[in-house]
Amino acid sequence: MRRISAVLSVRLHSLVAGAFLAVLPLAGLADQTPAPKAPAVPPFEVAKLGPRTWVGRFGTSNCGWVEIGGGVLVIDTGASKQDAANLQAEIKTSTGGKPVKWVVLTHLHSHANTGLPSFVPAATALYVHASLAANMEAVVTRMAAGGNAPKVVGVKQSAVISDGGQSVEVFASKGPASTGADLWVFASEARAAFVGDLAVTGRCPSMVDASCDPPAWMAELQRIGNKKPSVLVGSLGDTSTAADAELAATRAYLERVFRIAKETRQNGFPEVRLSSKLSTVEKVGEYCSPKADTTNGLAIYRRMGNDGILKSGPDPQPPAGVKP
Ligand SMILES: [Zn+2]
């Protein structure tokens, strides 16, 4: 599948070039002179998806930002305080210093949103899935420590933020989907869909969240596909311009794991039967490793009754890093 990290002008931080030069040996001196130690490469890269839409990978996770009128909307805040600082610096550079007004959390895993406290003092609105709104209000109030806390907007179905010809839609998953409280964002100008963990492009989807519901997840992938995105950005993996193929691959994988887990459970077969079926008999390509297949399959199988119905997981909680 084609990914934009190869075809768009991905701008590595200027220090990356410095690091490359630093390890080039000088002719004739390579044998006598120890290679200089390369400076640390900053753990992020940035690409522009449209006139006012950007994506960056900070650490392992992707974050997006969109200029809307006089402000900036941010999609996820990074896995650490340093990631959040790098993200803020890139936003400042790319938008000419426009303030972050809106923050959208696609989901609450720590890899995606441990950086939230860095954005709380400045943002005016925080968008989360409606099921998280009450918890997050208490969290951001404490984070603000007496200062201005952003207004928490619990998205039940969808919300629109628009100004100056730019329009961004925020959608709430209709069912529990990947994590139980998933949001995804469609930025119209770039036709970019930021989908959190709903599609981790080119990577193996994780089905181990205690609230994961594959059928609802597959339905959400269909909704994303209906928007006909030109660019798909998952919280992990490379950004992809082959949205349809990525969504189809994710959907096929979820269907397969869920079906095999259900058949195994309904037939009263033990876990070992599930593992062998996933990793050998019904293995599909190299999309996921046998170990990941088994981990995903068992996570679903163990939450499933003999009637094939999944037990619901606990209420989603903020990641450790965003707890006050
Ligand atoms: Zn995640």
Residues whose N, C-alpha, C, O or C-beta is under 5 A from the ligand:
A	BS01	ZN	H109 D197
